[in-house]
Amino acid sequence: MAGKGENGAKMELEEEVIVTTTAITDTSTNNKECPSSQSQLDSVKELLDEVEEQIEAVRNQAEQLVEEKEDIQTTLDMLTSQDQLQHLNEVDREEVKVMVDRLNSRLSALQVNINTARSTSQQESLHSVNKAIDTLIFQIQTDTVKAQLMCSQYLSATGADINHPADIKFEQHLLGCTAEDQKCVKKRLLGLLDHIKVLASDNIQEETAD
């Protein structure tokens, strides 16, 4: 009986050794596969990083196109202002307006859409900012002096390096916008200020000539 017990114990011990050896072998096999899997993961991540850079480059190009389109629209709007057309006779004014309408139609046909994730409050803030800029553009068409003052106040609110008090209400709306929208608004206002300065200079030259 004792011999059988010893034999049974030996068999159990051998089974345990076999199971343990098999487990170690399997673990070793898995460890050999890990470096290959990690290498594939690194390659995929590297490719995704390149794709992200390409997307960012395309987005920057699209933003540049949007800015150029806005600059063109501003120029067209100012060409139909009373200051620009007051020295033309009625026939010439009508001809200019027809040409501007044609160019506006062509410009409107160009659509560049960049979707920015915004919360409800950010959308409302951006709407208020755009409404204020529309008022500024209308002011450019009627009074460049007041328009330059207004534009300077708006620009000061964006943090631009300009020696002028900020428009507090505009600044509050702007701070409610996304960082990307704030950057775009600043660039747009800088372009508008350049246009206003050109118009103001032209008006001074005309007044001097008269």
PAPADREN-304653 format. One record per atom (N, C-alpha, C): x, y, z; atom name; chain. Coordinates in Angstrom, 2 decimals. Example, Ala and Ser with C-alpha at 12.3 -4.5 7.8 and 13.67 -1.06 7.14 Angstrom:
2
> east,north,up,site,unit
> 13.19,-5.69,7.80,N,A;
> 12.30,-4.50,7.80,CA,A;
> 13.20,-3.30,7.80,C,A;
> 12.85,-2.25,7.08,N,A;
> 13.67,-1.06,7.14,CA,A;
> 12.90,0.03,7.87,C,A;
***
This chain:
210
> east,north,up,site,unit
> 0.82,-1.20,0.00,N,A;
> 0.00,0.00,0.00,CA,A;
> 0.85,1.24,0.00,C,A;
> 1.94,1.16,0.79,N,A;
> 2.81,2.32,0.85,CA,A;
> 3.48,2.56,-0.49,C,A;
> 3.78,1.42,-1.18,N,A;
> 4.42,1.57,-2.50,CA,A;
> 3.50,2.24,-3.48,C,A;
> 2.22,1.83,-3.42,N,A;
> 1.26,2.46,-4.32,CA,A;
> 1.11,3.94,-4.02,C,A;
> 1.13,4.26,-2.74,N,A;
> 1.00,5.68,-2.36,CA,A;
> 2.16,6.49,-2.87,C,A;
> 3.36,5.90,-2.76,N,A;
> 4.54,6.62,-3.24,CA,A;
> 4.48,6.78,-4.74,C,A;
> 4.04,5.74,-5.44,N,A;
> 3.94,5.83,-6.91,CA,A;
> 2.92,6.88,-7.33,C,A;
> 1.78,6.90,-6.59,N,A;
> 0.76,7.90,-6.91,CA,A;
> 1.27,9.30,-6.71,C,A;
> 2.04,9.52,-5.68,N,A;
> 2.59,10.84,-5.41,CA,A;
> 3.57,11.26,-6.48,C,A;
> 4.37,10.27,-6.94,N,A;
> 5.33,10.56,-8.00,CA,A;
> 4.61,10.96,-9.28,C,A;
> 3.51,10.24,-9.60,N,A;
> 2.74,10.56,-10.82,CA,A;
> 2.16,11.97,-10.74,C,A;
> 1.62,12.31,-9.58,N,A;
> 1.06,13.66,-9.42,CA,A;
> 2.14,14.71,-9.57,C,A;
> 3.32,14.41,-9.00,N,A;
> 4.43,15.35,-9.08,CA,A;
> 4.88,15.54,-10.52,C,A;
> 4.93,14.41,-11.27,N,A;
> 5.31,14.49,-12.68,CA,A;
> 4.31,15.31,-13.47,C,A;
> 3.01,15.15,-13.18,N,A;
> 1.96,15.91,-13.86,CA,A;
> 2.13,17.40,-13.58,C,A;
> 2.41,17.74,-12.33,N,A;
> 2.59,19.14,-11.97,CA,A;
> 3.78,19.74,-12.70,C,A;
> 4.86,18.96,-12.80,N,A;
> 6.04,19.44,-13.50,CA,A;
> 5.74,19.67,-14.97,C,A;
> 4.99,18.74,-15.58,N,A;
> 4.63,18.87,-17.00,CA,A;
> 3.78,20.11,-17.22,C,A;
> 2.77,20.33,-16.36,N,A;
> 1.89,21.49,-16.49,CA,A;
> 2.68,22.77,-16.31,C,A;
> 3.55,22.81,-15.34,N,A;
> 4.37,24.00,-15.09,CA,A;
> 5.28,24.29,-16.25,C,A;
> 5.89,23.25,-16.79,N,A;
> 6.79,23.42,-17.94,CA,A;
> 6.03,23.95,-19.15,C,A;
> 4.82,23.42,-19.37,N,A;
> 3.99,23.87,-20.50,CA,A;
> 3.62,25.33,-20.35,C,A;
> 3.27,25.74,-19.13,N,A;
> 2.88,27.14,-18.89,CA,A;
> 4.04,28.07,-19.16,C,A;
> 5.23,27.66,-18.74,N,A;
> 6.43,28.47,-18.97,CA,A;
> 6.72,28.59,-20.45,C,A;
> 6.55,27.50,-21.17,N,A;
> 6.79,27.49,-22.62,CA,A;
> 5.84,28.43,-23.33,C,A;
> 4.54,28.40,-22.93,N,A;
> 3.54,29.28,-23.56,CA,A;
> 3.86,30.74,-23.30,C,A;
> 4.28,31.06,-22.07,N,A;
> 4.63,32.43,-21.72,CA,A;
> 5.81,32.91,-22.54,C,A;
> 6.76,32.05,-22.73,N,A;
> 7.93,32.40,-23.53,CA,A;
> 7.54,32.69,-24.97,C,A;
> 6.59,31.90,-25.49,N,A;
> 6.13,32.10,-26.87,CA,A;
> 5.45,33.45,-27.02,C,A;
> 4.60,33.83,-26.02,N,A;
> 3.90,35.12,-26.06,CA,A;
> 4.88,36.28,-26.01,C,A;
> 5.93,36.12,-25.20,N,A;
> 6.93,37.18,-25.10,CA,A;
> 7.66,37.39,-26.42,C,A;
> 7.81,36.35,-27.19,N,A;
> 8.46,36.47,-28.48,CA,A;
> 7.59,37.23,-29.47,C,A;
> 6.23,37.14,-29.30,N,A;
> 5.32,37.80,-30.23,CA,A;
> 5.16,39.29,-29.90,C,A;
> 5.41,39.71,-28.68,N,A;
> 5.18,41.09,-28.26,CA,A;
> 6.00,42.12,-29.04,C,A;
> 7.30,41.90,-29.23,N,A;
> 8.08,42.89,-29.97,CA,A;
> 7.53,43.15,-31.36,C,A;
> 7.07,42.10,-32.04,N,A;
> 6.52,42.26,-33.38,CA,A;
> 5.24,43.06,-33.35,C,A;
> 4.36,42.76,-32.39,N,A;
> 3.09,43.49,-32.24,CA,A;
> 3.34,44.95,-31.90,C,A;
> 4.30,45.22,-31.02,N,A;
> 4.63,46.59,-30.64,CA,A;
> 5.17,47.37,-31.82,C,A;
> 5.96,46.71,-32.65,N,A;
> 6.51,47.37,-33.83,CA,A;
> 5.41,47.78,-34.80,C,A;
> 4.41,46.89,-34.97,N,A;
> 3.28,47.21,-35.85,CA,A;
> 2.48,48.38,-35.29,C,A;
> 2.28,48.39,-33.97,N,A;
> 1.54,49.48,-33.33,CA,A;
> 2.26,50.81,-33.51,C,A;
> 3.57,50.80,-33.34,N,A;
> 4.36,52.02,-33.53,CA,A;
> 4.25,52.54,-34.96,C,A;
> 4.23,51.64,-35.92,N,A;
> 4.13,52.03,-37.33,CA,A;
> 2.77,52.68,-37.61,C,A;
> 1.72,52.09,-37.04,N,A;
> 0.37,52.65,-37.23,CA,A;
> 0.28,54.03,-36.59,C,A;
> 0.81,54.17,-35.38,N,A;
> 0.77,55.46,-34.70,CA,A;
> 1.54,56.52,-35.48,C,A;
> 2.68,56.13,-36.02,N,A;
> 3.49,57.06,-36.80,CA,A;
> 2.73,57.53,-38.05,C,A;
> 2.02,56.60,-38.68,N,A;
> 1.23,56.94,-39.87,CA,A;
> 0.08,57.88,-39.49,C,A;
> -0.56,57.61,-38.36,N,A;
> -1.66,58.46,-37.90,CA,A;
> -1.17,59.87,-37.57,C,A;
> 0.02,59.97,-37.00,N,A;
> 0.60,61.29,-36.72,CA,A;
> 0.82,62.07,-38.01,C,A;
> 1.27,61.39,-39.06,N,A;
> 1.48,62.04,-40.35,CA,A;
> 0.15,62.51,-40.94,C,A;
> -0.89,61.68,-40.80,N,A;
> -2.22,62.05,-41.30,CA,A;
> -2.74,63.28,-40.55,C,A;
> -2.52,63.31,-39.24,N,A;
> -2.97,64.46,-38.44,CA,A;
> -2.28,65.75,-38.90,C,A;
> -1.00,65.67,-39.20,N,A;
> -0.26,66.83,-39.70,CA,A;
> -0.81,67.28,-41.05,C,A;
> -1.16,66.33,-41.90,N,A;
> -1.72,66.67,-43.21,CA,A;
> -3.07,67.36,-43.05,C,A;
> -3.89,66.85,-42.13,N,A;
> -5.21,67.45,-41.88,CA,A;
> -5.05,68.88,-41.38,C,A;
> -4.10,69.09,-40.48,N,A;
> -3.86,70.43,-39.94,CA,A;
> -3.40,71.39,-41.03,C,A;
> -2.57,70.87,-41.95,N,A;
> -2.09,71.71,-43.05,CA,A;
> -3.25,72.10,-43.97,C,A;
> -4.12,71.15,-44.28,N,A;
> -5.29,71.43,-45.13,CA,A;
> -6.22,72.42,-44.43,C,A;
> -6.40,72.26,-43.13,N,A;
> -7.26,73.18,-42.38,CA,A;
> -6.70,74.60,-42.41,C,A;
> -5.39,74.72,-42.25,N,A;
> -4.76,76.04,-42.30,CA,A;
> -4.96,76.68,-43.68,C,A;
> -4.85,75.88,-44.73,N,A;
> -5.07,76.40,-46.08,CA,A;
> -6.51,76.85,-46.25,C,A;
> -7.44,76.07,-45.70,N,A;
> -8.86,76.43,-45.80,CA,A;
> -9.14,77.72,-45.04,C,A;
> -8.53,77.88,-43.86,N,A;
> -8.71,79.11,-43.09,CA,A;
> -8.16,80.31,-43.86,C,A;
> -7.04,80.12,-44.56,N,A;
> -6.47,81.19,-45.36,CA,A;
> -7.42,81.59,-46.48,C,A;
> -8.05,80.60,-47.10,N,A;
> -9.02,80.88,-48.18,CA,A;
> -10.23,81.65,-47.63,C,A;
> -10.67,81.27,-46.45,N,A;
> -11.81,81.97,-45.84,CA,A;
> -11.45,83.42,-45.58,C,A;
> -10.26,83.66,-45.06,N,A;
> -9.81,85.02,-44.79,CA,A;
> -9.72,85.84,-46.08,C,A;
> -9.18,85.23,-47.14,N,A;
> -9.08,85.93,-48.42,CA,A;
> -10.46,86.26,-48.97,C,A;
> -11.39,85.32,-48.81,N,A;
> -12.75,85.57,-49.28,CA,A;
> -13.40,86.72,-48.51,C,A;
> -13.18,86.76,-47.21,N,A;
> -13.74,87.84,-46.38,CA,A;
> -13.12,89.19,-46.77,C,A;
> -11.83,89.19,-47.07,N,A;
> -11.17,90.44,-47.50,CA,A;
> -11.76,90.95,-48.81,C,A;
> -11.99,90.03,-49.73,N,A;
> -12.59,90.41,-51.02,CA,A;
> -14.00,90.95,-50.81,C,A;
> -14.76,90.27,-49.93,N,A;
> -16.12,90.73,-49.66,CA,A;
> -16.12,92.12,-49.05,C,A;
> -15.18,92.38,-48.15,N,A;
> -15.07,93.70,-47.54,CA,A;
> -14.76,94.76,-48.58,C,A;
> -13.86,94.44,-49.51,N,A;
> -13.50,95.38,-50.57,CA,A;
> -14.72,95.71,-51.43,C,A;
> -15.48,94.68,-51.79,N,A;
> -16.68,94.89,-52.60,CA,A;
> -17.71,95.73,-51.86,C,A;
> -17.85,95.47,-50.56,N,A;
> -18.81,96.24,-49.77,CA,A;
> -18.42,97.71,-49.71,C,A;
> -17.13,97.96,-49.58,N,A;
> -16.67,99.35,-49.47,CA,A;
> -16.72,100.07,-50.81,C,A;
> -16.60,99.32,-51.91,N,A;
> -16.68,99.95,-53.23,CA,A;
> -18.06,100.50,-53.53,C,A;
> -19.05,99.98,-52.83,N,A;
> -20.41,100.48,-53.03,CA,A;
> -20.80,101.51,-51.96,C,A;
> -19.84,101.91,-51.13,N,A;
> -20.14,102.89,-50.08,CA,A;
> -20.37,104.27,-50.69,C,A;
> -21.04,105.08,-49.94,N,A;
> -21.36,106.43,-50.42,CA,A;
> -20.09,107.24,-50.65,C,A;
> -19.08,107.04,-49.81,N,A;
> -17.83,107.79,-49.97,CA,A;
> -17.15,107.49,-51.29,C,A;
> -17.24,106.26,-51.72,N,A;
> -16.56,105.85,-52.95,CA,A;
> -17.31,106.28,-54.21,C,A;
> -18.61,106.37,-54.13,N,A;
> -19.42,106.63,-55.32,CA,A;
> -19.91,108.07,-55.45,C,A;
> -19.66,108.88,-54.44,N,A;
> -20.25,110.22,-54.43,CA,A;
> -19.71,111.12,-55.55,C,A;
> -18.49,110.83,-56.03,N,A;
> -17.90,111.67,-57.08,CA,A;
> -18.23,111.17,-58.49,C,A;
> -19.00,110.09,-58.58,N,A;
> -19.38,109.56,-59.90,CA,A;
> -20.78,110.05,-60.26,C,A;
> -21.01,110.20,-61.55,N,A;
> -22.36,110.56,-61.98,CA,A;
> -23.27,109.33,-61.86,C,A;
> -24.55,109.56,-62.07,N,A;
> -25.53,108.50,-61.84,CA,A;
> -25.30,107.28,-62.73,C,A;
> -24.95,107.52,-64.00,N,A;
> -24.72,106.41,-64.94,CA,A;
> -23.52,105.57,-64.51,C,A;
> -22.45,106.24,-64.12,N,A;
> -21.24,105.52,-63.69,CA,A;
> -21.48,104.76,-62.39,C,A;
> -22.24,105.35,-61.48,N,A;
> -22.55,104.67,-60.22,CA,A;
> -23.33,103.39,-60.49,C,A;
> -24.27,103.48,-61.40,N,A;
> -25.07,102.31,-61.74,CA,A;
> -24.21,101.22,-62.37,C,A;
> -23.28,101.62,-63.19,N,A;
> -22.39,100.65,-63.83,CA,A;
> -21.51,99.94,-62.79,C,A;
> -21.01,100.71,-61.82,N,A;
> -20.19,100.12,-60.76,CA,A;
> -21.01,99.14,-59.94,C,A;
> -22.22,99.51,-59.62,N,A;
> -23.07,98.64,-58.83,CA,A;
> -23.38,97.33,-59.55,C,A;
> -23.58,97.40,-60.85,N,A;
> -23.83,96.19,-61.64,CA,A;
> -22.62,95.27,-61.60,C,A;
> -21.44,95.86,-61.75,N,A;
> -20.21,95.07,-61.71,CA,A;
> -19.99,94.44,-60.34,C,A;
> -20.27,95.21,-59.28,N,A;
> -20.11,94.69,-57.92,CA,A;
> -21.09,93.55,-57.67,C,A;
> -22.32,93.69,-58.14,N,A;
> -23.32,92.63,-57.97,CA,A;
> -22.87,91.34,-58.66,C,A;
> -22.28,91.48,-59.84,N,A;
> -21.81,90.31,-60.59,CA,A;
> -20.67,89.62,-59.82,C,A;
> -19.75,90.42,-59.31,N,A;
> -18.63,89.85,-58.56,CA,A;
> -19.10,89.24,-57.24,C,A;
> -20.09,89.85,-56.62,N,A;
> -20.65,89.29,-55.39,CA,A;
> -21.26,87.91,-55.63,C,A;
> -21.92,87.77,-56.78,N,A;
> -22.53,86.48,-57.13,CA,A;
> -21.46,85.41,-57.31,C,A;
> -20.38,85.78,-57.99,N,A;
> -19.28,84.83,-58.20,CA,A;
> -18.62,84.46,-56.88,C,A;
> -18.45,85.45,-56.01,N,A;
> -17.81,85.20,-54.73,CA,A;
> -18.70,84.32,-53.85,C,A;
> -20.00,84.54,-53.90,N,A;
> -20.93,83.74,-53.09,CA,A;
> -20.94,82.28,-53.51,C,A;
> -20.60,82.04,-54.77,N,A;
> -20.57,80.66,-55.28,CA,A;
> -19.39,79.86,-54.72,C,A;
> -18.42,80.56,-54.14,N,A;
> -17.26,79.89,-53.55,CA,A;
> -17.57,79.56,-52.10,C,A;
> -17.68,78.29,-51.80,N,A;
> -18.02,77.86,-50.45,CA,A;
> -16.85,77.11,-49.81,C,A;
> -16.36,77.64,-48.70,N,A;
> -15.31,76.96,-47.93,CA,A;
> -15.84,76.82,-46.51,C,A;
> -16.15,75.58,-46.13,N,A;
> -16.76,75.34,-44.82,CA,A;
> -15.77,74.67,-43.87,C,A;
> -15.56,75.29,-42.73,N,A;
> -14.71,74.72,-41.68,CA,A;
> -15.57,74.61,-40.43,C,A;
> -15.84,73.40,-40.01,N,A;
> -16.68,73.18,-38.85,CA,A;
> -15.84,73.18,-37.57,C,A;
> -16.22,74.05,-36.66,N,A;
> -15.54,74.12,-35.36,CA,A;
> -16.53,73.72,-34.27,C,A;
> -16.12,72.80,-33.41,N,A;
> -17.00,72.36,-32.32,CA,A;
> -17.23,73.51,-31.35,C,A;
> -18.51,73.87,-31.16,N,A;
> -18.85,74.98,-30.27,CA,A;
> -20.02,74.58,-29.38,C,A;
> -19.98,75.05,-28.15,N,A;
> -21.12,74.88,-27.26,CA,A;
> -22.19,75.91,-27.64,C,A;
> -23.36,75.79,-27.04,N,A;
> -24.44,76.73,-27.32,CA,A;
> -24.04,78.16,-26.97,C,A;
> -23.40,78.33,-25.83,N,A;
> -22.98,79.68,-25.40,CA,A;
> -21.91,80.24,-26.33,C,A;
> -21.02,79.39,-26.82,N,A;
> -19.98,79.83,-27.75,CA,A;
> -20.59,80.25,-29.09,C,A;
> -21.61,79.54,-29.54,N,A;
> -22.30,79.93,-30.77,CA,A;
> -22.98,81.28,-30.61,C,A;
> -23.60,81.50,-29.46,N,A;
> -24.27,82.77,-29.20,CA,A;
> -23.25,83.91,-29.14,C,A;
> -22.12,83.66,-28.52,N,A;
> -21.07,84.69,-28.43,CA,A;
> -20.53,85.04,-29.81,C,A;
> -20.29,84.02,-30.63,N,A;
> -19.79,84.27,-31.98,CA,A;
> -20.81,85.03,-32.81,C,A;
> -22.08,84.73,-32.64,N,A;
> -23.13,85.46,-33.35,CA,A;
> -23.11,86.94,-32.97,C,A;
> -22.93,87.22,-31.70,N,A;
> -22.87,88.62,-31.24,CA,A;
> -21.65,89.33,-31.81,C,A;
> -20.52,88.63,-31.85,N,A;
> -19.29,89.22,-32.41,CA,A;
> -19.47,89.52,-33.89,C,A;
> -20.01,88.58,-34.64,N,A;
> -20.23,88.78,-36.08,CA,A;
> -21.22,89.91,-36.35,C,A;
> -22.22,90.03,-35.48,N,A;
> -23.19,91.12,-35.61,CA,A;
> -22.52,92.47,-35.42,C,A;
> -21.61,92.53,-34.45,N,A;
> -20.87,93.77,-34.20,CA,A;
> -19.97,94.11,-35.40,C,A;
> -19.35,93.10,-36.00,N,A;
> -18.48,93.34,-37.16,CA,A;
> -19.30,93.79,-38.36,C,A;
> -20.51,93.25,-38.52,N,A;
> -21.41,93.70,-39.60,CA,A;
> -21.75,95.18,-39.42,C,A;
> -21.96,95.58,-38.19,N,A;
> -22.22,96.99,-37.91,CA,A;
> -21.01,97.84,-38.26,C,A;
> -19.82,97.32,-37.97,N,A;
> -18.58,98.01,-38.32,CA,A;
> -18.45,98.19,-39.83,C,A;
> -18.75,97.15,-40.58,N,A;
> -18.66,97.22,-42.05,CA,A;
> -19.63,98.26,-42.59,C,A;
> -20.82,98.31,-42.03,N,A;
> -21.79,99.33,-42.45,CA,A;
> -21.26,100.72,-42.11,C,A;
> -20.60,100.83,-40.97,N,A;
> -20.04,102.13,-40.56,CA,A;
> -18.93,102.55,-41.52,C,A;
> -18.16,101.59,-42.02,N,A;
> -17.09,101.89,-42.98,CA,A;
> -17.67,102.55,-44.23,C,A;
> -18.85,102.10,-44.62,N,A;
> -19.47,102.62,-45.84,CA,A;
> -20.02,104.03,-45.66,C,A;
> -20.20,104.46,-44.43,N,A;
> -20.82,105.76,-44.19,CA,A;
> -19.88,106.79,-43.55,C,A;
> -19.00,106.31,-42.66,N,A;
> -18.13,107.24,-41.94,CA,A;
> -16.84,106.53,-41.56,C,A;
> -15.77,106.75,-42.31,N,A;
> -14.51,106.04,-42.07,CA,A;
> -13.85,106.46,-40.75,C,A;
> -14.10,107.69,-40.32,N,A;
> -13.50,108.16,-39.06,CA,A;
> -14.08,107.38,-37.87,C,A;
> -15.40,107.30,-37.82,N,A;
> -16.04,106.54,-36.75,CA,A;
> -15.72,105.05,-36.87,C,A;
> -15.63,104.58,-38.11,N,A;
> -15.32,103.17,-38.33,CA,A;
> -13.93,102.82,-37.82,C,A;
> -12.98,103.70,-38.03,N,A;
> -11.61,103.44,-37.55,CA,A;
> -11.57,103.42,-36.03,C,A;
> -12.32,104.30,-35.40,N,A;
> -12.40,104.32,-33.94,CA,A;
> -13.01,103.02,-33.41,C,A;
> -14.11,102.59,-34.03,N,A;
> -14.79,101.37,-33.62,CA,A;
> -13.90,100.14,-33.82,C,A;
> -13.24,100.09,-34.97,N,A;
> -12.37,98.96,-35.29,CA,A;
> -11.20,98.89,-34.30,C,A;
> -10.66,100.04,-33.94,N,A;
> -9.56,100.08,-32.98,CA,A;
> -10.00,99.57,-31.61,C,A;
> -11.21,99.93,-31.21,N,A;
> -11.75,99.45,-29.93,CA,A;
> -11.92,97.93,-29.95,C,A;
> -12.42,97.41,-31.06,N,A;
> -12.60,95.96,-31.19,CA,A;
> -11.26,95.24,-31.18,C,A;
> -10.30,95.80,-31.90,N,A;
> -8.99,95.17,-31.97,CA,A;
> -8.30,95.16,-30.60,C,A;
> -8.47,96.22,-29.86,N,A;
> -7.89,96.28,-28.52,CA,A;
> -8.47,95.17,-27.64,C,A;
> -9.74,94.84,-27.88,N,A;
> -10.40,93.77,-27.12,CA,A;
> -9.82,92.40,-27.45,C,A;
> -9.23,92.26,-28.64,N,A;
> -8.64,90.99,-29.03,CA,A;
> -7.23,90.81,-28.48,C,A;
> -6.70,91.85,-27.86,N,A;
> -5.34,91.77,-27.34,CA,A;
> -4.30,92.22,-28.34,C,A;
> -4.74,92.84,-29.44,N,A;
> -3.80,93.33,-30.45,CA,A;
> -2.97,94.47,-29.86,C,A;
> -1.77,94.61,-30.41,N,A;
> -0.85,95.65,-29.93,CA,A;
> -1.29,97.00,-30.52,C,A;
> -2.28,97.58,-29.89,N,A;
> -2.82,98.85,-30.38,CA,A;
> -3.13,99.73,-29.17,C,A;
> -2.72,100.97,-29.25,N,A;
> -2.87,101.90,-28.13,CA,A;
> -4.25,102.53,-28.16,C,A;
> -5.24,101.76,-27.68,N,A;
> -6.60,102.28,-27.70,CA,A;
> -7.44,101.50,-26.69,C,A;
> -8.36,102.17,-25.99,N,A;
> -9.22,101.47,-25.04,CA,A;
> -10.09,100.42,-25.74,C,A;
> -10.34,99.32,-25.06,N,A;
> -11.13,98.24,-25.65,CA,A;
> -12.62,98.50,-25.48,C,A;
> -13.39,97.94,-26.41,N,A;
> -14.84,97.95,-26.29,CA,A;
> -15.22,96.82,-25.32,C,A;
> -15.68,97.15,-24.13,N,A;
> -15.92,96.17,-23.08,CA,A;
> -16.98,95.14,-23.49,C,A;
> -18.05,95.59,-24.09,N,A;
> -19.13,94.68,-24.50,CA,A;
> -18.64,93.70,-25.56,C,A;
> -17.89,94.22,-26.53,N,A;
> -17.34,93.36,-27.58,CA,A;
> -16.36,92.35,-26.97,C,A;
> -15.56,92.81,-26.01,N,A;
> -14.58,91.94,-25.37,CA,A;
> -15.26,90.80,-24.63,C,A;
> -16.36,91.08,-23.97,N,A;
> -17.10,90.05,-23.24,CA,A;
> -17.62,88.98,-24.19,C,A;
> -18.18,89.42,-25.32,N,A;
> -18.67,88.46,-26.31,CA,A;
> -17.51,87.64,-26.89,C,A;
> -16.40,88.30,-27.14,N,A;
> -15.25,87.63,-27.75,CA,A;
> -14.67,86.56,-26.81,C,A;
> -14.61,86.87,-25.52,N,A;
> -14.07,85.92,-24.55,CA,A;
> -14.94,84.67,-24.44,C,A;
> -16.19,84.79,-24.86,N,A;
> -17.09,83.64,-24.84,CA,A;
> -16.93,82.74,-26.04,C,A;
> -16.11,83.15,-27.02,N,A;
> -15.88,82.36,-28.23,CA,A;
> -14.75,81.36,-28.03,C,A;
> -14.63,80.42,-28.94,N,A;
> -13.52,79.47,-28.89,CA,A;
> -12.22,80.20,-29.21,C,A;
> -11.10,79.61,-28.80,N,A;
> -9.79,80.22,-29.06,CA,A;
> -9.56,80.37,-30.56,C,A;
> -10.02,79.42,-31.34,N,A;
> -9.85,79.48,-32.79,CA,A;
> -10.65,80.62,-33.39,C,A;
> -11.88,80.80,-32.90,N,A;
> -12.73,81.90,-33.39,CA,A;
> -12.12,83.26,-33.00,C,A;
> -11.57,83.34,-31.83,N,A;
> -10.93,84.58,-31.39,CA,A;
> -9.78,84.96,-32.31,C,A;
> -9.00,83.96,-32.70,N,A;
> -7.88,84.21,-33.61,CA,A;
> -8.37,84.70,-34.97,C,A;
> -9.43,84.08,-35.48,N,A;
> -9.97,84.47,-36.79,CA,A;
> -10.55,85.88,-36.75,C,A;
> -11.22,86.22,-35.65,N,A;
> -11.81,87.56,-35.50,CA,A;
> -10.71,88.61,-35.49,C,A;
> -9.63,88.33,-34.80,N,A;
> -8.51,89.27,-34.73,CA,A;
> -7.93,89.52,-36.12,C,A;
> -7.72,88.47,-36.89,N,A;
> -7.18,88.61,-38.24,CA,A;
> -8.13,89.40,-39.13,C,A;
> -9.41,89.13,-38.98,N,A;
> -10.40,89.84,-39.80,CA,A;
> -10.42,91.33,-39.48,C,A;
> -10.35,91.66,-38.21,N,A;
> -10.36,93.07,-37.81,CA,A;
> -9.10,93.79,-38.28,C,A;
> -7.96,93.10,-38.25,N,A;
> -6.73,93.71,-38.75,CA,A;
> -6.85,94.04,-40.24,C,A;
> -7.48,93.14,-40.99,N,A;
> -7.70,93.40,-42.41,CA,A;
> -8.65,94.57,-42.62,C,A;
> -9.70,94.64,-41.81,N,A;
> -10.65,95.75,-41.93,CA,A;
> -9.99,97.08,-41.60,C,A;
> -9.13,97.08,-40.59,N,A;
> -8.45,98.32,-40.22,CA,A;
> -7.55,98.81,-41.35,C,A;
> -6.89,97.89,-42.03,N,A;
> -6.05,98.27,-43.18,CA,A;
> -6.90,98.89,-44.27,C,A;
> -8.07,98.32,-44.54,N,A;
> -8.97,98.87,-45.56,CA,A;
> -9.44,100.27,-45.16,C,A;
> -9.77,100.43,-43.89,N,A;
> -10.25,101.73,-43.42,CA,A;
> -9.17,102.79,-43.58,C,A;
> -7.93,102.45,-43.27,N,A;
> -6.83,103.41,-43.39,CA,A;
> -6.63,103.82,-44.84,C,A;
> -6.77,102.87,-45.75,N,A;
> -6.64,103.19,-47.18,CA,A;
> -7.76,104.14,-47.61,C,A;
> -8.97,103.85,-47.19,N,A;
> -10.10,104.72,-47.54,CA,A;
> -9.93,106.11,-46.95,C,A;
> -9.50,106.18,-45.70,N,A;
> -9.31,107.47,-45.05,CA,A;
> -8.24,108.28,-45.77,C,A;
> -7.18,107.63,-46.20,N,A;
> -6.11,108.31,-46.92,CA,A;
> -6.61,108.84,-48.27,C,A;
> -7.41,108.03,-48.96,N,A;
> -7.97,108.46,-50.25,CA,A;
> -8.88,109.67,-50.07,C,A;
> -9.68,109.65,-49.00,N,A;
> -10.60,110.77,-48.75,CA,A;
> -9.83,112.06,-48.47,C,A;
> -8.74,111.94,-47.72,N,A;
> -7.93,113.12,-47.42,CA,A;
> -7.32,113.69,-48.69,C,A;
> -6.84,112.83,-49.58,N,A;
> -6.24,113.28,-50.82,CA,A;
> -7.28,113.97,-51.72,C,A;
> -8.50,113.41,-51.73,N,A;
> -9.56,114.03,-52.53,CA,A;
> -9.93,115.40,-51.98,C,A;
> -10.01,115.50,-50.66,N,A;
> -10.36,116.79,-50.05,CA,A;
> -9.28,117.82,-50.31,C,A;
> -8.02,117.38,-50.28,N,A;
> -6.91,118.30,-50.54,CA,A;
> -6.94,118.79,-51.99,C,A;
> -7.27,117.86,-52.89,N,A;
> -7.32,118.22,-54.31,CA,A;
> -8.45,119.20,-54.60,C,A;
> -9.56,119.05,-53.88,N,A;
> -10.69,119.97,-54.06,CA,A;
> -10.34,121.36,-53.53,C,A;
***
